[in-house]
Amino acid sequence: RGLTSPDHRRLREIVGPMLAARKDALPAVRWRGGELRRHGDRLFALRAGPAALASREWRWREHPHLAFEDGSALSLLRGRYGDVALGALPARLQVRFRGGGERLQGEGGRLPLKQLLQQHAVAPWARDTVPLIAAGERIIAVADLWVHPAYRAGERQGERQGERARFRWHRGTD
């Protein structure tokens, strides 16, 4: 991963308390330039990144690709198999990040954002970096994980191949 090596003290933390922690714990060992985290039975070596990502406006028609400070990116890719109805999207979207307590409106009722992220196995420390695509106060998509029913492409009369797209989220650590 190109990280600097941890010092001896941090290495002892990794082979001792970090690996011995309960399975449901989320231990982390940090050092200058990197950190190691455990989620379940997996270890994740991460670069030290920006504390928080900034919200922004997205004019997706002019710029279908949006890059973030942490190396991640969000794109809107046109195509016949897309799950987003382009005609339903406003020209200006807001991209923001989790603040806590968000709920998504689905066909079967309201779903907590946290639950959706857990279902998609997004690591707890990465959940604040998942882009939320919004129109006003309404969350219309969560990265490439979920799309609000009102914005989903379907078998609408007159809907053509070019009127569909899909969101693609490239995580900075992929």
Disulfide bonds with the S-S distance in Angstrom:
none
